[in-house]
Amino acid sequence: MSNDILSFSSDKKGVVTSEQTREDQVVDIVSLRPTSFDEYVGQKDAVETLKIAIQAAKMRKEPLDHILLHGPPGLGKTTVSHIIANEMEKELTITSGPTLEKGGDLVGILTHLGDGDILFIDEIHRIPKVVEEFLYPAMEDFAVDFVFDKGIHARSHRYRLKQFVLVGATTRVGLLSAPLRDRFGIFRTLDFYSIEELVVIIKRSGEILNTPVSDRGAAELAKRSRGTPRVANRLLKRVRDFSQVRSDGEVTQSSVRSALVLEGIDSLGLTPLDRNYLKTIIEFYKGGPVGIEAISATLQEENDTLVDVVEPFLLKIGLVLRTSSGRKASEKAYQHLKINQRDRTDKSNGSSWKGKI
């Protein structure tokens, strides 16, 4: 019987074989993430720093220093962690701050890391304080301390860890405690992408998705992508759907404009929430200044959503100004929304004058 099975396996090549087959090479999910720094677009200073650090660590045959990446969402912090693991040829373990509720959750992950392995913690500023204290000796001494029993029978045991590399990502670096922040050897900030860089990313993503993208189509899409690769790739998929159903399948300037009208994305890449944010400041609070709590209450949105998602890009392109007394809408915001700033100012002065009588 065993001979029959072996002969069947050899006759039907691919049923049982040690050789790699086409089925092994099929990717379950098409990923648009670059796998090396040669494919990575943008963030030149940060990439150059990481390249030098990786090359030096390989020459010394040592693990990297711990790395902290800071920047708005969607700029490639998670992608950079994947590339670091690939370049160092080490295993990557991914988790996030909110999921590490107890010290045991973190310890369980740390004890399974090998020499030089990468631990990526997204939204690291949201780690509970109790869990964060386990990170201090783990990052500095590569050890964790356990306390057994209680009272007079309490005793401590130190468990040695392998020399891992922690890559932390945060959108709000100011919320990190000083002891944790100071334990990172490499600190880099990722900034918004230029239109030219986004065009390259969109073209590359189009090739991976087998979707032809014209030069004008890529440029139009890049202008509406808020300087963020994640947004560019998301909008590309929506325009691809529109082009396949309503056009000949090619992403062109006209298909981008038509598709994004349905998505509510305007010429600057502003979403309905962005425009409502600006209109709230202008129409409800006479252009500002106004506190973020008041805006949040009027829009019925969480403060964190406005601070982390809406405001960074609006501040970057100069539609909103942050002052010591609150947020103000700039003259550019009035022009983009086609609201006459002088009329608003006159109405504001008139209402305040009437209130004093």
Backbone hydrogen bonds, N-H to C=O, Kabsch-Sander energy under -0.5 kcal/mol:
donor,donor_aa,acceptor,acceptor_aa,energy
5,I,1,M,-1.9
6,L,2,S,-2.2
7,S,3,N,-2.5
8,F,4,D,-2.1
9,S,5,I,-2.1
10,S,6,L,-2.0
11,D,7,S,-2.4
12,K,8,F,-2.7
13,K,11,D,-1.4
15,V,12,K,-2.0
16,V,12,K,-0.5
24,D,21,T,-0.6
25,Q,21,T,-0.8
25,Q,22,R,-0.7
26,V,22,R,-0.5
26,V,23,E,-0.7
31,S,29,I,-0.6
39,E,36,S,-0.8
40,Y,36,S,-0.9
47,V,43,Q,-2.8
48,E,44,K,-2.6
49,T,45,D,-2.2
50,L,46,A,-2.2
51,K,47,V,-2.7
52,I,48,E,-2.2
53,A,49,T,-2.2
54,I,50,L,-2.7
55,Q,51,K,-2.6
56,A,52,I,-2.6
57,A,53,A,-2.3
58,K,54,I,-2.2
59,M,55,Q,-2.1
60,R,56,A,-2.1
61,K,57,A,-0.8
62,E,57,A,-2.5
67,I,166,L,-2.5
68,L,186,I,-3.0
69,L,168,G,-3.4
70,H,188,R,-2.4
71,G,170,T,-1.7
75,L,72,P,-0.9
80,V,76,G,-2.3
81,S,77,K,-1.5
82,H,78,T,-1.8
83,I,79,T,-2.2
84,I,80,V,-2.6
85,A,81,S,-2.0
86,N,82,H,-2.2
87,E,83,I,-3.1
88,M,84,I,-2.3
89,E,85,A,-0.7
90,K,85,A,-2.3
93,T,118,I,-2.8
95,T,120,F,-2.6
97,G,122,D,-2.9
99,T,96,S,-0.7
100,L,96,S,-0.7
100,L,97,G,-1.2
101,E,99,T,-1.5
105,D,102,K,-0.8
106,L,102,K,-1.1
107,V,103,G,-2.6
108,G,104,G,-2.2
109,I,105,D,-1.0
110,L,106,L,-2.6
111,T,107,V,-2.4
112,H,109,I,-1.1
113,L,110,L,-1.5
116,G,163,Q,-3.0
117,D,114,G,-1.8
118,I,91,E,-2.9
119,L,165,V,-3.0
120,F,93,T,-3.2
120,F,118,I,-0.6
121,I,119,L,-0.6
121,I,167,V,-2.3
122,D,95,T,-2.4
122,D,120,F,-0.6
124,I,121,I,-0.5
124,I,169,A,-2.3
126,R,123,E,-2.0
127,I,124,I,-1.4
132,E,128,P,-2.5
133,E,129,K,-1.7
134,F,130,V,-0.5
134,F,131,V,-1.1
135,L,131,V,-0.8
135,L,132,E,-0.9
136,Y,132,E,-0.9
138,A,134,F,-1.1
139,M,135,L,-3.1
140,E,136,Y,-2.0
141,D,137,P,-2.2
142,F,137,P,-0.8
143,A,137,P,-0.9
144,V,159,Y,-2.1
146,F,157,H,-3.4
148,F,146,F,-0.5
148,F,155,R,-3.3
153,H,150,K,-1.5
154,A,151,G,-1.5
155,R,148,F,-1.8
157,H,146,F,-2.9
159,Y,144,V,-3.2
159,Y,157,H,-0.6
160,R,158,R,-0.5
161,L,142,F,-3.0
164,F,162,K,-1.7
165,V,117,D,-2.8
167,V,119,L,-3.0
167,V,165,V,-0.6
168,G,67,I,-2.9
168,G,166,L,-0.6
169,A,121,I,-2.3
170,T,69,L,-2.1
175,L,172,R,-1.7
176,L,173,V,-1.5
181,R,177,S,-2.6
182,D,178,A,-2.5
183,R,180,L,-1.0
184,F,181,R,-1.3
185,G,66,H,-1.0
186,I,66,H,-2.3
188,R,68,L,-2.4
190,L,70,H,-3.2
193,Y,227,G,-2.7
198,L,194,S,-2.1
199,V,195,I,-2.1
200,V,196,E,-1.5
201,I,197,E,-1.9
202,I,198,L,-2.9
203,K,199,V,-2.5
204,R,200,V,-2.2
205,S,201,I,-2.6
206,G,202,I,-2.4
207,E,203,K,-1.8
208,I,204,R,-1.9
209,L,205,S,-2.3
210,N,207,E,-1.0
211,T,206,G,-3.3
214,S,251,V,-2.6
218,A,214,S,-2.6
219,A,215,D,-2.2
220,E,216,R,-2.6
221,L,217,G,-2.2
222,A,218,A,-2.3
223,K,219,A,-1.9
224,R,220,E,-0.9
225,S,222,A,-1.4
227,G,222,A,-0.5
228,T,225,S,-2.0
230,R,74,G,-1.6
232,A,228,T,-2.2
233,N,229,P,-2.7
234,R,230,R,-2.0
235,L,231,V,-2.8
236,L,232,A,-2.1
237,K,233,N,-1.6
238,R,234,R,-1.4
239,V,235,L,-2.6
240,R,236,L,-2.5
241,D,237,K,-1.9
242,F,238,R,-2.1
243,S,239,V,-2.9
244,Q,240,R,-2.2
245,V,241,D,-1.8
246,R,242,F,-3.2
247,S,243,S,-1.3
249,G,243,S,-1.5
251,V,212,P,-3.0
252,T,250,E,-0.9
256,V,252,T,-2.2
257,R,253,Q,-2.1
258,S,254,S,-2.4
259,A,255,S,-2.5
260,L,256,V,-2.3
261,V,257,R,-1.2
262,L,258,S,-1.1
263,E,259,A,-1.1
264,G,260,L,-0.7
264,G,261,V,-0.7
265,I,260,L,-2.6
266,D,264,G,-0.5
266,D,270,L,-1.8
269,G,266,D,-1.5
275,R,271,T,-2.3
276,N,272,P,-2.4
277,Y,273,L,-2.2
278,L,274,D,-2.1
279,K,275,R,-2.8
280,T,276,N,-2.2
281,I,277,Y,-1.6
282,I,278,L,-2.2
283,E,279,K,-3.4
284,F,279,K,-0.6
284,F,280,T,-1.4
285,Y,280,T,-1.2
287,G,281,I,-2.7
288,G,281,I,-0.5
288,G,285,Y,-2.4
290,V,327,R,-1.2
295,I,291,G,-1.7
296,S,292,I,-2.6
297,A,293,E,-2.3
298,T,294,A,-2.1
299,L,295,I,-2.5
300,Q,296,S,-1.4
301,E,296,S,-1.7
306,L,302,E,-1.6
307,V,303,N,-2.7
308,D,304,D,-2.8
309,V,305,T,-1.9
310,V,305,T,-1.4
311,E,306,L,-3.1
314,L,310,V,-1.3
315,L,311,E,-2.9
316,K,312,P,-2.0
317,I,313,F,-2.2
318,G,315,L,-0.6
319,L,314,L,-2.4
320,V,314,L,-1.2
321,L,328,K,-3.1
323,T,321,L,-0.6
323,T,326,G,-2.8
326,G,323,T,-1.1
327,R,290,V,-3.4
328,K,321,L,-2.7
329,A,287,G,-2.2
330,S,319,L,-2.1
334,Y,330,S,-1.4
335,Q,331,E,-2.0
336,H,332,K,-2.4
337,L,333,A,-2.2
338,K,335,Q,-0.7
339,I,334,Y,-2.8
341,Q,339,I,-0.7
344,R,340,N,-1.7
345,T,341,Q,-2.2
346,D,342,R,-2.6
347,K,343,D,-2.4
348,S,344,R,-2.1
349,N,345,T,-2.6
350,G,346,D,-2.5
351,S,347,K,-2.4
352,S,348,S,-2.1
353,W,349,N,-2.1
354,K,350,G,-2.3
355,G,351,S,-1.5
356,K,352,S,-0.7
356,K,353,W,-0.8
357,I,353,W,-0.5
357,I,354,K,-1.0
